[in-house]
């Protein structure tokens, strides 16, 4: 996958990352500091599905209009981050 620089809102990227970060932190904290989303397992599932949908919108190269598994979405995200790192390193050298 090649790195593409699409025009997108920095705020929407930030919101997608925050969505995943808040869920991860809530899970890591365990039962003593549960967030309202963790009290309802279905609510957590819907929140995570929303996060995957947001990632699907933000990361270029993920096929739109076709069914893609969550693992495939995460692999595209990892590949995209890796591609961005390469581009940044090349720009820093040049």
Gaussian input, Z-matrix of N, CA and C with variables (Angstrom, degrees):
# hf/3-21g

backbone

0 1
 N
 C     1     B1
 C     2     B2     1     A1
 N     3     B3     2     A2     1     D1
 C     4     B4     3     A3     2     D2
 C     5     B5     4     A4     3     D3
 N     6     B6     5     A5     4     D4
 C     7     B7     6     A6     5     D5
 C     8     B8     7     A7     6     D6
 N     9     B9     8     A8     7     D7
 C    10    B10     9     A9     8     D8
 C    11    B11    10    A10     9     D9
 N    12    B12    11    A11    10    D10
 C    13    B13    12    A12    11    D11
 C    14    B14    13    A13    12    D12
 N    15    B15    14    A14    13    D13
 C    16    B16    15    A15    14    D14
 C    17    B17    16    A16    15    D15
 N    18    B18    17    A17    16    D16
 C    19    B19    18    A18    17    D17
 C    20    B20    19    A19    18    D18
 N    21    B21    20    A20    19    D19
 C    22    B22    21    A21    20    D20
 C    23    B23    22    A22    21    D21
 N    24    B24    23    A23    22    D22
 C    25    B25    24    A24    23    D23
 C    26    B26    25    A25    24    D24
 N    27    B27    26    A26    25    D25
 C    28    B28    27    A27    26    D26
 C    29    B29    28    A28    27    D27
 N    30    B30    29    A29    28    D28
 C    31    B31    30    A30    29    D29
 C    32    B32    31    A31    30    D30
 N    33    B33    32    A32    31    D31
 C    34    B34    33    A33    32    D32
 C    35    B35    34    A34    33    D33
 N    36    B36    35    A35    34    D34
 C    37    B37    36    A36    35    D35
 C    38    B38    37    A37    36    D36
 N    39    B39    38    A38    37    D37
 C    40    B40    39    A39    38    D38
 C    41    B41    40    A40    39    D39
 N    42    B42    41    A41    40    D40
 C    43    B43    42    A42    41    D41
 C    44    B44    43    A43    42    D42
 N    45    B45    44    A44    43    D43
 C    46    B46    45    A45    44    D44
 C    47    B47    46    A46    45    D45
 N    48    B48    47    A47    46    D46
 C    49    B49    48    A48    47    D47
 C    50    B50    49    A49    48    D48
 N    51    B51    50    A50    49    D49
 C    52    B52    51    A51    50    D50
 C    53    B53    52    A52    51    D51
 N    54    B54    53    A53    52    D52
 C    55    B55    54    A54    53    D53
 C    56    B56    55    A55    54    D54
 N    57    B57    56    A56    55    D55
 C    58    B58    57    A57    56    D56
 C    59    B59    58    A58    57    D57
 N    60    B60    59    A59    58    D58
 C    61    B61    60    A60    59    D59
 C    62    B62    61    A61    60    D60
 N    63    B63    62    A62    61    D61
 C    64    B64    63    A63    62    D62
 C    65    B65    64    A64    63    D63
 N    66    B66    65    A65    64    D64
 C    67    B67    66    A66    65    D65
 C    68    B68    67    A67    66    D66
 N    69    B69    68    A68    67    D67
 C    70    B70    69    A69    68    D68
 C    71    B71    70    A70    69    D69
 N    72    B72    71    A71    70    D70
 C    73    B73    72    A72    71    D71
 C    74    B74    73    A73    72    D72
 N    75    B75    74    A74    73    D73
 C    76    B76    75    A75    74    D74
 C    77    B77    76    A76    75    D75
 N    78    B78    77    A77    76    D76
 C    79    B79    78    A78    77    D77
 C    80    B80    79    A79    78    D78
 N    81    B81    80    A80    79    D79
 C    82    B82    81    A81    80    D80
 C    83    B83    82    A82    81    D81
 N    84    B84    83    A83    82    D82
 C    85    B85    84    A84    83    D83
 C    86    B86    85    A85    84    D84
 N    87    B87    86    A86    85    D85
 C    88    B88    87    A87    86    D86
 C    89    B89    88    A88    87    D87
 N    90    B90    89    A89    88    D88
 C    91    B91    90    A90    89    D89
 C    92    B92    91    A91    90    D90
 N    93    B93    92    A92    91    D91
 C    94    B94    93    A93    92    D92
 C    95    B95    94    A94    93    D93
 N    96    B96    95    A95    94    D94
 C    97    B97    96    A96    95    D95
 C    98    B98    97    A97    96    D96
 N    99    B99    98    A98    97    D97
 C   100   B100    99    A99    98    D98
 C   101   B101   100   A100    99    D99
 N   102   B102   101   A101   100   D100
 C   103   B103   102   A102   101   D101
 C   104   B104   103   A103   102   D102
 N   105   B105   104   A104   103   D103
 C   106   B106   105   A105   104   D104
 C   107   B107   106   A106   105   D105
 N   108   B108   107   A107   106   D106
 C   109   B109   108   A108   107   D107
 C   110   B110   109   A109   108   D108
 N   111   B111   110   A110   109   D109
 C   112   B112   111   A111   110   D110
 C   113   B113   112   A112   111   D111
 N   114   B114   113   A113   112   D112
 C   115   B115   114   A114   113   D113
 C   116   B116   115   A115   114   D114
 N   117   B117   116   A116   115   D115
 C   118   B118   117   A117   116   D116
 C   119   B119   118   A118   117   D117
 N   120   B120   119   A119   118   D118
 C   121   B121   120   A120   119   D119
 C   122   B122   121   A121   120   D120
 N   123   B123   122   A122   121   D121
 C   124   B124   123   A123   122   D122
 C   125   B125   124   A124   123   D123
 N   126   B126   125   A125   124   D124
 C   127   B127   126   A126   125   D125
 C   128   B128   127   A127   126   D126
 N   129   B129   128   A128   127   D127
 C   130   B130   129   A129   128   D128
 C   131   B131   130   A130   129   D129
 N   132   B132   131   A131   130   D130
 C   133   B133   132   A132   131   D131
 C   134   B134   133   A133   132   D132
 N   135   B135   134   A134   133   D133
 C   136   B136   135   A135   134   D134
 C   137   B137   136   A136   135   D135
 N   138   B138   137   A137   136   D136
 C   139   B139   138   A138   137   D137
 C   140   B140   139   A139   138   D138
 N   141   B141   140   A140   139   D139
 C   142   B142   141   A141   140   D140
 C   143   B143   142   A142   141   D141
 N   144   B144   143   A143   142   D142
 C   145   B145   144   A144   143   D143
 C   146   B146   145   A145   144   D144
 N   147   B147   146   A146   145   D145
 C   148   B148   147   A147   146   D146
 C   149   B149   148   A148   147   D147
 N   150   B150   149   A149   148   D148
 C   151   B151   150   A150   149   D149
 C   152   B152   151   A151   150   D150
 N   153   B153   152   A152   151   D151
 C   154   B154   153   A153   152   D152
 C   155   B155   154   A154   153   D153
 N   156   B156   155   A155   154   D154
 C   157   B157   156   A156   155   D155
 C   158   B158   157   A157   156   D156
 N   159   B159   158   A158   157   D157
 C   160   B160   159   A159   158   D158
 C   161   B161   160   A160   159   D159
 N   162   B162   161   A161   160   D160
 C   163   B163   162   A162   161   D161
 C   164   B164   163   A163   162   D162
 N   165   B165   164   A164   163   D163
 C   166   B166   165   A165   164   D164
 C   167   B167   166   A166   165   D165
 N   168   B168   167   A167   166   D166
 C   169   B169   168   A168   167   D167
 C   170   B170   169   A169   168   D168
 N   171   B171   170   A170   169   D169
 C   172   B172   171   A171   170   D170
 C   173   B173   172   A172   171   D171
 N   174   B174   173   A173   172   D172
 C   175   B175   174   A174   173   D173
 C   176   B176   175   A175   174   D174
 N   177   B177   176   A176   175   D175
 C   178   B178   177   A177   176   D176
 C   179   B179   178   A178   177   D177
 N   180   B180   179   A179   178   D178
 C   181   B181   180   A180   179   D179
 C   182   B182   181   A181   180   D180
 N   183   B183   182   A182   181   D181
 C   184   B184   183   A183   182   D182
 C   185   B185   184   A184   183   D183
 N   186   B186   185   A185   184   D184
 C   187   B187   186   A186   185   D185
 C   188   B188   187   A187   186   D186
 N   189   B189   188   A188   187   D187
 C   190   B190   189   A189   188   D188
 C   191   B191   190   A190   189   D189
 N   192   B192   191   A191   190   D190
 C   193   B193   192   A192   191   D191
 C   194   B194   193   A193   192   D192
 N   195   B195   194   A194   193   D193
 C   196   B196   195   A195   194   D194
 C   197   B197   196   A196   195   D195
 N   198   B198   197   A197   196   D196
 C   199   B199   198   A198   197   D197
 C   200   B200   199   A199   198   D198
 N   201   B201   200   A200   199   D199
 C   202   B202   201   A201   200   D200
 C   203   B203   202   A202   201   D201
 N   204   B204   203   A203   202   D202
 C   205   B205   204   A204   203   D203
 C   206   B206   205   A205   204   D204
 N   207   B207   206   A206   205   D205
 C   208   B208   207   A207   206   D206
 C   209   B209   208   A208   207   D207
 N   210   B210   209   A209   208   D208
 C   211   B211   210   A210   209   D209
 C   212   B212   211   A211   210   D210
 N   213   B213   212   A212   211   D211
 C   214   B214   213   A213   212   D212
 C   215   B215   214   A214   213   D213
 N   216   B216   215   A215   214   D214
 C   217   B217   216   A216   215   D215
 C   218   B218   217   A217   216   D216
 N   219   B219   218   A218   217   D217
 C   220   B220   219   A219   218   D218
 C   221   B221   220   A220   219   D219
 N   222   B222   221   A221   220   D220
 C   223   B223   222   A222   221   D221
 C   224   B224   223   A223   222   D222
 N   225   B225   224   A224   223   D223
 C   226   B226   225   A225   224   D224
 C   227   B227   226   A226   225   D225
 N   228   B228   227   A227   226   D226
 C   229   B229   228   A228   227   D227
 C   230   B230   229   A229   228   D228
 N   231   B231   230   A230   229   D229
 C   232   B232   231   A231   230   D230
 C   233   B233   232   A232   231   D231
 N   234   B234   233   A233   232   D232
 C   235   B235   234   A234   233   D233
 C   236   B236   235   A235   234   D234
 N   237   B237   236   A236   235   D235
 C   238   B238   237   A237   236   D236
 C   239   B239   238   A238   237   D237
 N   240   B240   239   A239   238   D238
 C   241   B241   240   A240   239   D239
 C   242   B242   241   A241   240   D240
 N   243   B243   242   A242   241   D241
 C   244   B244   243   A243   242   D242
 C   245   B245   244   A244   243   D243
 N   246   B246   245   A245   244   D244
 C   247   B247   246   A246   245   D245
 C   248   B248   247   A247   246   D246
 N   249   B249   248   A248   247   D247
 C   250   B250   249   A249   248   D248
 C   251   B251   250   A250   249   D249
 N   252   B252   251   A251   250   D250
 C   253   B253   252   A252   251   D251
 C   254   B254   253   A253   252   D252
 N   255   B255   254   A254   253   D253
 C   256   B256   255   A255   254   D254
 C   257   B257   256   A256   255   D255
 N   258   B258   257   A257   256   D256
 C   259   B259   258   A258   257   D257
 C   260   B260   259   A259   258   D258
 N   261   B261   260   A260   259   D259
 C   262   B262   261   A261   260   D260
 C   263   B263   262   A262   261   D261
 N   264   B264   263   A263   262   D262
 C   265   B265   264   A264   263   D263
 C   266   B266   265   A265   264   D264
 N   267   B267   266   A266   265   D265
 C   268   B268   267   A267   266   D266
 C   269   B269   268   A268   267   D267
 N   270   B270   269   A269   268   D268
 C   271   B271   270   A270   269   D269
 C   272   B272   271   A271   270   D270
 N   273   B273   272   A272   271   D271
 C   274   B274   273   A273   272   D272
 C   275   B275   274   A274   273   D273
 N   276   B276   275   A275   274   D274
 C   277   B277   276   A276   275   D275
 C   278   B278   277   A277   276   D276
 N   279   B279   278   A278   277   D277
 C   280   B280   279   A279   278   D278
 C   281   B281   280   A280   279   D279

   B1=1.4529
   B2=1.5185
   B3=1.2975
   B4=1.4547
   B5=1.5206
   B6=1.3263
   B7=1.4579
   B8=1.5174
   B9=1.2892
   B10=1.4594
   B11=1.5191
   B12=1.3151
   B13=1.4565
   B14=1.5190
   B15=1.3333
   B16=1.4520
   B17=1.5237
   B18=1.3121
   B19=1.4586
   B20=1.5176
   B21=1.3224
   B22=1.4614
   B23=1.5159
   B24=1.2771
   B25=1.4530
   B26=1.5224
   B27=1.3127
   B28=1.4624
   B29=1.5210
   B30=1.3157
   B31=1.4571
   B32=1.5279
   B33=1.3319
   B34=1.4600
   B35=1.5231
   B36=1.3347
   B37=1.4686
   B38=1.5244
   B39=1.3178
   B40=1.4668
   B41=1.5258
   B42=1.3297
   B43=1.4640
   B44=1.5242
   B45=1.3293
   B46=1.4594
   B47=1.5267
   B48=1.3220
   B49=1.4605
   B50=1.5192
   B51=1.3209
   B52=1.4657
   B53=1.5204
   B54=1.3022
   B55=1.4645
   B56=1.5243
   B57=1.3223
   B58=1.4579
   B59=1.5241
   B60=1.3345
   B61=1.4632
   B62=1.5204
   B63=1.3211
   B64=1.4615
   B65=1.5248
   B66=1.3338
   B67=1.4595
   B68=1.5269
   B69=1.3207
   B70=1.4664
   B71=1.5194
   B72=1.3163
   B73=1.4650
   B74=1.5210
   B75=1.3229
   B76=1.4632
   B77=1.5231
   B78=1.3149
   B79=1.4617
   B80=1.5255
   B81=1.3351
   B82=1.4615
   B83=1.5233
   B84=1.3185
   B85=1.4650
   B86=1.5238
   B87=1.3048
   B88=1.4560
   B89=1.5180
   B90=1.3231
   B91=1.4606
   B92=1.5210
   B93=1.3207
   B94=1.4607
   B95=1.5260
   B96=1.3143
   B97=1.4669
   B98=1.5175
   B99=1.2945
   B100=1.4595
   B101=1.5190
   B102=1.3097
   B103=1.4515
   B104=1.5230
   B105=1.3364
   B106=1.4667
   B107=1.5208
   B108=1.3321
   B109=1.4607
   B110=1.5188
   B111=1.3204
   B112=1.4634
   B113=1.5176
   B114=1.3099
   B115=1.4622
   B116=1.5215
   B117=1.3066
   B118=1.4540
   B119=1.5215
   B120=1.3298
   B121=1.4752
   B122=1.5253
   B123=1.3141
   B124=1.4582
   B125=1.5185
   B126=1.3212
   B127=1.4613
   B128=1.5244
   B129=1.3307
   B130=1.4657
   B131=1.5217
   B132=1.3142
   B133=1.4605
   B134=1.5210
   B135=1.3311
   B136=1.4610
   B137=1.5214
   B138=1.3348
   B139=1.4590
   B140=1.5215
   B141=1.3270
   B142=1.4515
   B143=1.5266
   B144=1.3222
   B145=1.4565
   B146=1.5209
   B147=1.3333
   B148=1.4648
   B149=1.5218
   B150=1.3271
   B151=1.4655
   B152=1.5249
   B153=1.3260
   B154=1.4621
   B155=1.5275
   B156=1.3171
   B157=1.4636
   B158=1.5177
   B159=1.3287
   B160=1.4638
   B161=1.5273
   B162=1.3383
   B163=1.4637
   B164=1.5232
   B165=1.3062
   B166=1.4701
   B167=1.5142
   B168=1.3273
   B169=1.4683
   B170=1.5251
   B171=1.3216
   B172=1.4643
   B173=1.5264
   B174=1.3160
   B175=1.4659
   B176=1.5274
   B177=1.3382
   B178=1.4667
   B179=1.5205
   B180=1.3068
   B181=1.4580
   B182=1.5102
   B183=1.3249
   B184=1.4626
   B185=1.5248
   B186=1.3276
   B187=1.4652
   B188=1.5324
   B189=1.3011
   B190=1.4635
   B191=1.5299
   B192=1.2978
   B193=1.4522
   B194=1.5175
   B195=1.3267
   B196=1.4602
   B197=1.5219
   B198=1.3047
   B199=1.4616
   B200=1.5288
   B201=1.3212
   B202=1.4617
   B203=1.5239
   B204=1.3189
   B205=1.4638
   B206=1.5312
   B207=1.3102
   B208=1.4617
   B209=1.5257
   B210=1.3217
   B211=1.4692
   B212=1.5244
   B213=1.3371
   B214=1.4594
   B215=1.5252
   B216=1.3218
   B217=1.4710
   B218=1.5189
   B219=1.3273
   B220=1.4639
   B221=1.5241
   B222=1.3274
   B223=1.4616
   B224=1.5252
   B225=1.3320
   B226=1.4666
   B227=1.5281
   B228=1.3279
   B229=1.4727
   B230=1.5292
   B231=1.3232
   B232=1.4704
   B233=1.5248
   B234=1.3329
   B235=1.4661
   B236=1.5184
   B237=1.3230
   B238=1.4672
   B239=1.5314
   B240=1.3167
   B241=1.4705
   B242=1.5251
   B243=1.3173
   B244=1.4657
   B245=1.5282
   B246=1.3336
   B247=1.4666
   B248=1.5228
   B249=1.3218
   B250=1.4692
   B251=1.5263
   B252=1.3219
   B253=1.4638
   B254=1.5187
   B255=1.3245
   B256=1.4614
   B257=1.5263
   B258=1.3204
   B259=1.4647
   B260=1.5244
   B261=1.3209
   B262=1.4609
   B263=1.5220
   B264=1.3313
   B265=1.4583
   B266=1.5336
   B267=1.3354
   B268=1.4547
   B269=1.5338
   B270=1.3420
   B271=1.4597
   B272=1.5218
   B273=1.3276
   B274=1.4629
   B275=1.5338
   B276=1.3292
   B277=1.4681
   B278=1.5229
   B279=1.3369
   B280=1.4712
   B281=1.4699
   A1=108.33
   A2=116.44
   A3=122.17
   A4=109.63
   A5=115.96
   A6=120.21
   A7=108.69
   A8=116.29
   A9=123.10
   A10=106.54
   A11=116.96
   A12=117.05
   A13=109.96
   A14=116.48
   A15=120.23
   A16=110.10
   A17=114.99
   A18=119.80
   A19=107.03
   A20=115.83
   A21=119.54
   A22=108.95
   A23=114.38
   A24=121.42
   A25=111.05
   A26=116.18
   A27=120.67
   A28=109.08
   A29=116.48
   A30=120.55
   A31=111.62
   A32=118.13
   A33=119.85
   A34=110.72
   A35=117.88
   A36=120.69
   A37=109.72
   A38=115.61
   A39=121.19
   A40=110.43
   A41=116.78
   A42=120.77
   A43=111.29
   A44=117.52
   A45=120.34
   A46=110.83
   A47=116.58
   A48=120.61
   A49=110.28
   A50=117.40
   A51=120.73
   A52=111.34
   A53=116.22
   A54=120.74
   A55=109.78
   A56=116.74
   A57=120.54
   A58=111.61
   A59=116.87
   A60=120.80
   A61=111.12
   A62=117.60
   A63=120.49
   A64=110.68
   A65=116.88
   A66=120.41
   A67=110.36
   A68=116.66
   A69=120.81
   A70=111.35
   A71=116.42
   A72=120.16
   A73=111.55
   A74=116.21
   A75=119.91
   A76=110.62
   A77=117.35
   A78=120.75
   A79=110.37
   A80=116.70
   A81=121.02
   A82=112.67
   A83=116.93
   A84=120.45
   A85=112.04
   A86=117.10
   A87=120.04
   A88=112.40
   A89=115.35
   A90=121.09
   A91=114.08
   A92=119.51
   A93=119.56
   A94=112.97
   A95=117.78
   A96=121.15
   A97=111.08
   A98=118.84
   A99=121.29
   A100=110.92
   A101=113.78
   A102=119.57
   A103=107.88
   A104=118.32
   A105=119.33
   A106=112.52
   A107=118.24
   A108=120.47
   A109=111.20
   A110=117.61
   A111=119.89
   A112=112.15
   A113=117.43
   A114=119.97
   A115=110.42
   A116=117.33
   A117=122.53
   A118=108.66
   A119=118.47
   A120=119.91
   A121=113.45
   A122=118.73
   A123=120.67
   A124=110.83
   A125=116.13
   A126=120.17
   A127=109.88
   A128=115.91
   A129=120.42
   A130=110.38
   A131=116.77
   A132=121.09
   A133=110.65
   A134=117.24
   A135=120.57
   A136=110.71
   A137=117.80
   A138=120.93
   A139=110.84
   A140=117.45
   A141=120.93
   A142=110.92
   A143=117.16
   A144=119.98
   A145=110.86
   A146=116.59
   A147=120.51
   A148=110.66
   A149=116.87
   A150=120.68
   A151=110.87
   A152=117.07
   A153=119.52
   A154=110.44
   A155=117.16
   A156=120.45
   A157=110.95
   A158=116.12
   A159=120.69
   A160=110.66
   A161=117.11
   A162=120.33
   A163=110.62
   A164=115.54
   A165=120.61
   A166=111.44
   A167=116.60
   A168=121.44
   A169=111.44
   A170=117.36
   A171=121.70
   A172=114.63
   A173=117.38
   A174=120.07
   A175=109.50
   A176=116.28
   A177=118.80
   A178=110.32
   A179=115.89
   A180=120.32
   A181=113.66
   A182=118.08
   A183=119.89
   A184=106.55
   A185=117.29
   A186=119.70
   A187=111.65
   A188=116.00
   A189=121.02
   A190=108.67
   A191=116.57
   A192=121.11
   A193=114.67
   A194=117.13
   A195=120.35
   A196=108.73
   A197=115.42
   A198=119.75
   A199=109.23
   A200=115.72
   A201=122.52
   A202=106.97
   A203=116.70
   A204=120.23
   A205=110.60
   A206=115.78
   A207=120.93
   A208=110.81
   A209=116.98
   A210=120.74
   A211=109.79
   A212=117.00
   A213=120.51
   A214=111.25
   A215=117.00
   A216=120.66
   A217=109.46
   A218=116.88
   A219=120.47
   A220=111.49
   A221=117.56
   A222=120.13
   A223=110.67
   A224=117.39
   A225=121.06
   A226=110.64
   A227=116.55
   A228=120.63
   A229=109.81
   A230=117.13
   A231=121.43
   A232=110.30
   A233=116.71
   A234=120.70
   A235=111.29
   A236=116.36
   A237=120.86
   A238=110.77
   A239=116.73
   A240=120.07
   A241=109.82
   A242=116.76
   A243=120.83
   A244=110.65
   A245=117.00
   A246=121.20
   A247=111.33
   A248=117.05
   A249=120.86
   A250=111.05
   A251=116.95
   A252=120.52
   A253=111.02
   A254=116.98
   A255=121.10
   A256=110.58
   A257=116.92
   A258=121.11
   A259=110.15
   A260=117.98
   A261=121.22
   A262=110.92
   A263=117.50
   A264=120.39
   A265=110.91
   A266=116.98
   A267=121.22
   A268=111.27
   A269=115.84
   A270=120.16
   A271=111.36
   A272=116.47
   A273=120.50
   A274=110.63
   A275=117.07
   A276=121.45
   A277=111.86
   A278=115.39
   A279=120.20
   A280=111.06
   D1=131.52
   D2=179.11
   D3=-90.24
   D4=145.95
   D5=176.27
   D6=-73.27
   D7=131.13
   D8=178.49
   D9=-122.37
   D10=142.76
   D11=178.45
   D12=-106.17
   D13=84.01
   D14=178.72
   D15=-74.69
   D16=157.47
   D17=176.23
   D18=-85.93
   D19=119.80
   D20=178.31
   D21=-152.13
   D22=161.87
   D23=-177.32
   D24=-74.78
   D25=131.39
   D26=175.10
   D27=-63.47
   D28=-35.34
   D29=179.63
   D30=-62.08
   D31=-41.38
   D32=-179.41
   D33=-66.97
   D34=-36.18
   D35=175.59
   D36=-64.01
   D37=-44.35
   D38=-179.99
   D39=-60.81
   D40=-42.83
   D41=-179.42
   D42=-64.00
   D43=-39.56
   D44=179.38
   D45=-65.16
   D46=-42.65
   D47=179.03
   D48=-66.35
   D49=-42.42
   D50=178.79
   D51=-62.57
   D52=-39.26
   D53=178.92
   D54=-57.59
   D55=-49.50
   D56=179.93
   D57=-68.21
   D58=-39.17
   D59=-178.34
   D60=-65.13
   D61=-43.52
   D62=-179.69
   D63=-62.76
   D64=-41.13
   D65=179.02
   D66=-64.82
   D67=-43.84
   D68=-179.58
   D69=-63.28
   D70=-43.41
   D71=179.29
   D72=-64.03
   D73=-42.06
   D74=-179.60
   D75=-63.39
   D76=-40.09
   D77=179.15
   D78=-67.45
   D79=-41.76
   D80=-178.61
   D81=-65.79
   D82=-31.05
   D83=-177.92
   D84=-70.63
   D85=-24.00
   D86=177.53
   D87=84.93
   D88=-165.99
   D89=-170.69
   D90=-73.15
   D91=-22.04
   D92=-175.91
   D93=-71.93
   D94=-27.86
   D95=-178.90
   D96=-121.64
   D97=44.40
   D98=-176.89
   D99=-65.31
   D100=139.16
   D101=173.37
   D102=-83.69
   D103=162.87
   D104=178.32
   D105=-57.71
   D106=-31.66
   D107=-179.80
   D108=-65.70
   D109=-32.54
   D110=-178.42
   D111=-77.92
   D112=-20.60
   D113=178.75
   D114=-70.88
   D115=-24.95
   D116=178.32
   D117=-114.47
   D118=103.19
   D119=-178.32
   D120=-56.60
   D121=-37.18
   D122=179.68
   D123=-68.08
   D124=-34.69
   D125=178.06
   D126=-64.15
   D127=-41.83
   D128=177.60
   D129=-62.20
   D130=-42.56
   D131=179.09
   D132=-60.36
   D133=-44.86
   D134=179.27
   D135=-65.88
   D136=-39.03
   D137=177.92
   D138=-62.43
   D139=-43.83
   D140=179.65
   D141=-66.80
   D142=-38.79
   D143=176.73
   D144=-62.73
   D145=-37.90
   D146=175.44
   D147=-62.94
   D148=-39.60
   D149=178.92
   D150=-65.35
   D151=-41.74
   D152=177.50
   D153=-64.56
   D154=-39.04
   D155=177.34
   D156=-62.48
   D157=-41.27
   D158=178.82
   D159=-64.96
   D160=-43.95
   D161=176.99
   D162=-59.69
   D163=-40.14
   D164=179.65
   D165=-61.03
   D166=-36.66
   D167=178.09
   D168=-72.08
   D169=-36.73
   D170=-170.87
   D171=-83.89
   D172=-31.51
   D173=-173.74
   D174=-93.57
   D175=120.14
   D176=178.23
   D177=-70.55
   D178=152.23
   D179=177.94
   D180=97.13
   D181=-13.75
   D182=176.07
   D183=-81.56
   D184=123.28
   D185=-177.42
   D186=-59.64
   D187=127.22
   D188=177.59
   D189=-90.63
   D190=143.93
   D191=177.03
   D192=84.21
   D193=0.40
   D194=175.92
   D195=-121.96
   D196=157.23
   D197=-179.58
   D198=-77.91
   D199=125.31
   D200=179.47
   D201=-127.56
   D202=132.73
   D203=-178.82
   D204=-71.55
   D205=162.94
   D206=178.51
   D207=-63.60
   D208=-35.71
   D209=177.84
   D210=-64.42
   D211=-41.72
   D212=177.90
   D213=-64.39
   D214=-39.68
   D215=177.08
   D216=-60.60
   D217=-47.16
   D218=179.70
   D219=-62.82
   D220=-37.46
   D221=178.28
   D222=-65.34
   D223=-39.85
   D224=176.16
   D225=-63.33
   D226=-40.35
   D227=178.40
   D228=-62.47
   D229=-46.61
   D230=179.77
   D231=-61.38
   D232=-45.81
   D233=179.18
   D234=-61.37
   D235=-41.96
   D236=-179.09
   D237=-64.86
   D238=-42.79
   D239=177.95
   D240=-62.81
   D241=-42.31
   D242=178.11
   D243=-61.32
   D244=-45.31
   D245=178.06
   D246=-60.48
   D247=-40.92
   D248=178.68
   D249=-64.79
   D250=-39.50
   D251=177.27
   D252=-61.33
   D253=-42.65
   D254=178.88
   D255=-61.68
   D256=-45.60
   D257=180.00
   D258=-61.99
   D259=-43.18
   D260=-179.97
   D261=-64.87
   D262=-40.66
   D263=179.26
   D264=-65.43
   D265=-39.74
   D266=178.76
   D267=-65.12
   D268=-40.53
   D269=178.28
   D270=-66.22
   D271=-36.14
   D272=179.82
   D273=-67.86
   D274=-35.42
   D275=178.30
   D276=-71.03
   D277=-37.77
   D278=-173.59
   D279=-92.49

